[in-house]
């Protein structure tokens, strides 16, 4: 199954994995990890970077499209997401 890992920069300079979001068999994305981060991710959603003109948000129920946009939503030195992995 396809998945994305999300990392947070620690004070000591190391990256800590704080979440894993995986495409489920029903097409939804299921995220596990730090509770507060997961709650915010699922309730607030992320910006749909593939559709700049509509300013839509994506949520885990949006499946593959949500997974694809995580790397654009989290691309700072503080929070970063991997490309989709298998």
C-alpha positions, -999 to 999 in steps of 0.1 A, spaced: 0 0 0 11 36 -7 21 57 22 38 90 32 58 97 63 58 131 80 88 143 100 94 171 125 127 188 132 138 183 168 158 208 188 189 187 185 187 188 147 174 153 142 143 145 122 116 126 142 88 107 124 55 121 138 30 105 114 24 79 87 -5 83 63 -14 52 43 -39 46 15 -65 21 28 -82 -5 6 -114 15 6 -96 45 -10 -94 67 21 -61 77 38 -56 66 73 -30 86 94 -14 74 126 11 92 148 12 121 173 -24 126 183 -26 164 182 -9 165 147 -33 138 133 -63 156 148 -54 189 131 -45 172 99 -78 154 96 -100 182 109 -83 211 91 -72 194 59 -45 205 36 -45 229 6 -50 213 -28 -18 224 -46 -29 208 -79 -58 232 -82 -46 268 -73 -76 286 -88 -102 270 -65 -84 271 -32 -99 238 -21 -89 218 9 -82 180 8 -90 156 36 -81 119 42 -114 109 26 -100 123 -7 -76 94 -9 -48 94 -34 -51 131 -41 -47 139 -3 -16 116 -2 0 132 -32 -4 167 -18 12 160 16 47 166 3 36 201 -9 18 209 24 48 199 45 79 211 28 96 233 54 127 227 74 105 222 105 79 198 90 85 177 59 67 149 41 82 122 19 72 113 -16 46 85 -18 63 52 -10 52 17 -16 
